[in-house]
Amino acid sequence: MTSATIVILMFVLFIILLFLQVPIALCIGFASLFYVGLAPTLSMMQVCTSMFTAVDSFPLMAVPLFILCGAIIDGGGLGKRLIDFASAFVGHKTGGYAMVTVVTCAFFGAISGSALATVAAIGGIMLPVMVEAGYDKKFALGLCATAGCLGIIIPPSIPMVMYASATEVSIGTLFMAGFGPGLLITAVLCLIAFYYCRKNGYTGNGGKFELKNVAKGFKNAIGALLIPIIILGGIYGGIFTPTEAAGVACVYSLFASIVLYREFNFQKFVKAFSESATTTGTVLLVCATATVFGKVLTMAQVPSMLVSLCNGLTDSPYVLLLILNILLLIVGMFMDTTAAIVILAPMLYPIIIAYGIDPIHFGLVMVLNMAIGLCTPPVGSNLFVASSIGNVRFSTVTKAVIPFVAGLLFCLLVVTYVPIISLALPKLFGMM
């Protein structure tokens, strides 16, 4: 049996296991072992060594720390303060609560680095507020689900850490590049929400813009707003590495939740650490098995074949980006974000380099594709969280996100073909 045939059978097995809803780490692991068994180019000792080496990484230590930081923030009352602060800016406008939801998700994304945590925290607070104010529940759920994507686009971002680890690009540069696309998506979602609310007569909160309300909101939220300043300021100021920044963020978020806001009790402490441990175990197991999978593909010369295939299809980087976007959107609909990035980033890296595409720019394109995948069925994790919060069917939320996903697709095209949106800040600060 030829190596190409074994690779094809390996992918068939992977897809079958995926549709049988086998955990993604096991799908990757079984598929890799299938190849190793039929084409023994790797020994089991090498497989085990590769898995251990994959998670024995200093930059990768940032992932469990950011996960823990997000869990602490979720239970520490920081979300409510951010909502009050955002409400002071846009709460008085037509569709004020809708725009407060989007802006707060942007703020919360700059703290948690997780889309699911953003949907759960902000959606759980804003949904009853919006419904009580007369907003359509389906609209509110659709908005919460899509705005939660900002959690992995505005830095710090766990998927960005995974991409940087897989391709060995600078995490700090990737974080800086996330601000442009994040602000673009925030603006587009606010415009869509404003149009819908104006069409349906959803007014603001009845107040008006006053600097004293902004100052009051800022005072109450300063403890939460300091977290991204500490993380990003420390990284770009050369005070500590991204991994060390994640550790500092955990310590400070504990301090803010316990001392400043006094909403983090022992039960929430146990829950945060328990959930973080479970999530971290899942993520690192995916990383370990995906590394073996990548090694298998490299030995089977799959990346080289992909480069040759792309060269045969087109010599235009613009057409290539369109092809890769379609591929990533499809993958994002079926695969976990972490697994997709860890598997595909090393495979696609030599292709984009061959076509002269900046890896930092492509990193943002890839993360944005995965963010859209969180809002599209059948896997759509954000949709499941939103349906759980609203106690409605999954299909109900799926229909509600359609106009917002259209907005995200527009942003994807803009970010893809106008790279300066991602690269302007890194170039401005001399990081490229």
Secondary structure as UniProt FT lines:
FT   HELIX           3..19
FT   TURN            20..21
FT   HELIX           24..38
FT   HELIX           44..55
FT   HELIX           59..61
FT   HELIX           62..75
FT   TURN            76..77
FT   HELIX           78..90
FT   TURN            91..92
FT   TURN            94..95
FT   HELIX           96..112
FT   HELIX           115..132
FT   TURN            133..134
FT   HELIX           137..147
FT   TURN            148..149
FT   HELIX           150..153
FT   HELIX           158..167
FT   HELIX           171..177
FT   HELIX           179..200
FT   HELIX           211..236
FT   TURN            237..238
FT   HELIX           242..255
FT   HELIX           256..260
FT   HELIX           266..299
FT   TURN            300..301
FT   HELIX           302..313
FT   HELIX           317..334
FT   HELIX           337..354
FT   TURN            355..356
FT   HELIX           359..373
FT   TURN            374..375
FT   TURN            377..379
FT   HELIX           381..390
FT   HELIX           394..400
FT   HELIX           402..417
FT   HELIX           420..428
FT   TURN            429..430
//
